[in-house]
Amino acid sequence: MRTEEEAAFAEYMTARRDAVRRTAYLLCGEWHKADDLTQTAFVKLYGAWGRIRDRGALDAYVRSCLVRATIDESRRPWRRERAVEFLPEPHPSAGGSADLADFAGGLADRDAVREALRQVPPGQRTVLVLRYYEGLDVKAVAQALGCSDGTVKSQTSRGLAALKAALAVTGTTPERREGEGR
């Protein structure tokens, strides 16, 4: 690879690394695994960098590599083991204000959604992350996953139902939040 191409790759990777890592985390649910998946996606991109003509499609290419790597990793038997529970995120220093209560409630809701998302089957979780976190439309998700628009729609519907059911178990539902005056 030429020096100019390496510089362009390094610039792209630096700009997109955190966003790709967050997407990887939402796909797999573990930060260490997300780091591995992010690295795998960027290694694939580096190998194909000289062959990619449309630089505007880099995000789609990396996302596709990320989804494929997630699927590949989930099929390996040693990846089925679960890590120990993570330490909770540090809470801000106690100030006793209403902002602190809002912050704590937001953290609790975010953690509940993250945990509920882990309980959604991997294929449905992938569709939900691509649709609602990455903001892709049905056609773009279908293209990224190599499936039909109808499959994306049905997996979205089933995934949302599974997410809603998992959230109902924890008591984190829109109805609960409205009742609390949020």
C-alpha positions as CSV (number, residue, x, y, z in Angstrom):
1,M,0.0,0.0,0.0
2,R,1.3,3.4,-0.9
3,T,2.0,6.0,1.8
4,E,-0.9,8.2,0.7
5,E,-3.3,5.2,0.9
6,E,-2.0,4.3,4.4
7,A,-2.5,7.9,5.5
8,A,-6.0,7.9,4.2
9,F,-6.8,4.5,5.9
10,A,-5.3,5.8,9.2
11,E,-7.4,9.0,9.0
12,Y,-10.6,7.0,8.3
13,M,-9.9,4.5,11.1
14,T,-9.1,7.3,13.6
15,A,-12.3,9.1,12.7
16,R,-14.6,6.0,12.8
17,R,-13.0,3.8,15.4
18,D,-15.2,4.8,18.3
19,A,-18.5,4.6,16.4
20,V,-17.6,1.1,15.0
21,R,-16.7,0.0,18.5
22,R,-20.0,1.1,19.9
23,T,-21.9,-0.7,17.1
24,A,-19.8,-3.8,17.8
25,Y,-20.7,-3.6,21.5
26,L,-24.4,-3.4,20.7
27,L,-24.1,-6.4,18.4
28,C,-22.2,-8.6,20.9
29,G,-22.9,-7.1,24.4
30,E,-19.3,-7.2,25.7
31,W,-16.6,-4.5,25.4
32,H,-13.7,-6.9,25.1
33,K,-15.4,-8.8,22.3
34,A,-16.4,-5.5,20.7
35,D,-12.7,-4.5,20.6
36,D,-11.8,-7.8,18.9
37,L,-14.7,-7.4,16.4
38,T,-13.7,-3.8,15.6
39,Q,-10.1,-4.9,15.0
40,T,-11.2,-7.7,12.7
41,A,-13.4,-5.3,10.7
42,F,-10.6,-2.8,10.3
43,V,-8.1,-5.5,9.4
44,K,-10.5,-6.7,6.6
45,L,-10.9,-3.1,5.5
46,Y,-7.1,-2.6,5.4
47,G,-6.7,-5.7,3.2
48,A,-9.4,-4.4,0.8
49,W,-8.4,-0.7,0.9
50,G,-6.7,-0.6,-2.5
51,R,-9.7,-2.3,-4.2
52,I,-12.4,0.0,-2.8
53,R,-13.2,2.6,-5.4
54,D,-16.2,4.3,-3.7
55,R,-14.8,5.9,-0.6
56,G,-18.4,6.9,0.3
57,A,-19.2,3.2,0.9
58,L,-16.6,2.7,3.5
59,D,-19.0,2.8,6.4
60,A,-21.2,0.2,4.7
61,Y,-18.2,-2.1,4.1
62,V,-17.0,-1.8,7.6
63,R,-20.5,-2.5,9.0
64,S,-20.8,-5.5,6.7
65,C,-17.4,-6.8,8.0
66,L,-18.5,-6.2,11.6
67,V,-21.8,-8.1,11.2
68,R,-20.0,-11.1,9.5
69,A,-17.3,-11.1,12.2
70,T,-20.0,-11.1,14.9
71,I,-21.8,-14.0,13.3
72,D,-18.5,-15.9,12.8
73,E,-17.5,-15.4,16.5
74,S,-20.9,-16.4,17.8
75,R,-20.5,-19.8,16.0
76,R,-17.3,-20.7,17.8
77,P,-17.9,-22.9,20.8
78,W,-15.5,-21.2,23.2
79,R,-17.4,-17.9,22.6
80,R,-20.5,-19.3,24.2
81,E,-19.0,-18.9,27.6
82,R,-20.3,-16.0,29.6
83,A,-18.0,-13.5,31.4
84,V,-18.6,-12.5,35.0
85,E,-20.8,-9.6,35.7
86,F,-19.4,-6.2,34.9
87,L,-18.7,-3.6,37.6
88,P,-21.4,-1.0,37.6
89,E,-20.6,2.4,36.0
90,P,-19.4,4.9,38.6
91,H,-22.1,7.2,39.8
92,P,-21.5,11.0,40.0
93,S,-20.7,12.4,43.3
94,A,-23.7,12.8,45.5
95,G,-25.1,16.3,45.1
96,G,-28.7,15.7,46.2
97,S,-30.1,17.6,43.2
98,A,-32.9,16.6,40.8
99,D,-30.3,16.3,38.1
100,L,-28.6,13.5,40.0
101,A,-31.9,11.6,40.2
102,D,-32.5,12.1,36.4
103,F,-28.9,11.0,35.7
104,A,-29.3,7.8,37.9
105,G,-32.7,7.1,36.3
106,G,-31.2,7.4,32.8
107,L,-28.4,5.1,33.7
108,A,-30.8,2.5,35.1
109,D,-33.0,2.7,32.0
110,R,-29.9,2.4,29.7
111,D,-28.6,-0.6,31.6
112,A,-32.0,-2.2,31.5
113,V,-32.3,-1.7,27.8
114,R,-28.7,-3.0,27.3
115,E,-29.4,-6.1,29.3
116,A,-32.8,-6.7,27.6
117,L,-31.0,-6.3,24.2
118,R,-28.6,-9.1,25.2
119,Q,-31.6,-11.4,25.6
120,V,-32.9,-10.8,22.1
121,P,-31.7,-13.5,19.7
122,P,-28.5,-12.6,17.8
123,G,-30.1,-12.2,14.3
124,Q,-32.9,-10.0,15.6
125,R,-30.5,-8.0,17.8
126,T,-28.3,-7.4,14.7
127,V,-31.3,-6.0,12.8
128,L,-32.4,-3.8,15.8
129,V,-28.9,-2.4,16.2
130,L,-28.5,-1.6,12.5
131,R,-32.0,-0.1,12.2
132,Y,-32.3,1.9,15.4
133,Y,-28.8,2.6,16.6
134,E,-27.1,2.9,13.2
135,G,-30.2,4.5,11.7
136,L,-30.3,2.4,8.5
137,D,-33.4,1.9,6.6
138,V,-34.9,-1.5,5.7
139,K,-33.2,-1.7,2.3
140,A,-29.7,-0.8,3.7
141,V,-30.0,-3.4,6.5
142,A,-31.1,-6.0,3.9
143,Q,-28.1,-5.2,1.8
144,A,-25.7,-5.3,4.8
145,L,-27.1,-8.7,5.9
146,G,-27.6,-10.1,2.4
147,C,-31.3,-10.9,2.9
148,S,-34.6,-9.6,1.6
149,D,-36.5,-6.5,2.8
150,G,-39.2,-8.8,4.1
151,T,-36.8,-10.7,6.3
152,V,-35.5,-7.4,7.8
153,K,-39.1,-6.3,8.5
154,S,-40.1,-9.6,10.2
155,Q,-36.8,-9.8,12.2
156,T,-37.4,-6.2,13.3
157,S,-40.9,-7.0,14.4
158,R,-39.9,-10.1,16.3
159,G,-36.8,-8.4,17.8
160,L,-38.9,-5.5,19.0
161,A,-41.4,-7.9,20.6
162,A,-38.6,-9.9,22.2
163,L,-37.0,-6.6,23.5
164,K,-40.4,-5.4,24.8
165,A,-40.9,-8.8,26.6
166,A,-37.4,-8.6,28.1
167,L,-38.0,-5.0,29.3
168,A,-41.4,-6.0,30.8
169,V,-39.6,-8.5,33.0
170,T,-37.3,-5.7,34.4
171,G,-40.2,-3.3,34.7
172,T,-38.6,-0.8,32.3
173,T,-41.5,0.0,29.9
174,P,-42.8,3.2,28.5
175,E,-45.9,2.8,30.7
176,R,-43.7,2.7,33.9
177,R,-41.8,5.8,32.8
178,E,-45.0,7.8,32.1
179,G,-46.3,6.7,35.5
180,E,-43.2,8.1,37.2
181,G,-43.7,11.5,35.5
182,R,-40.6,11.3,33.3
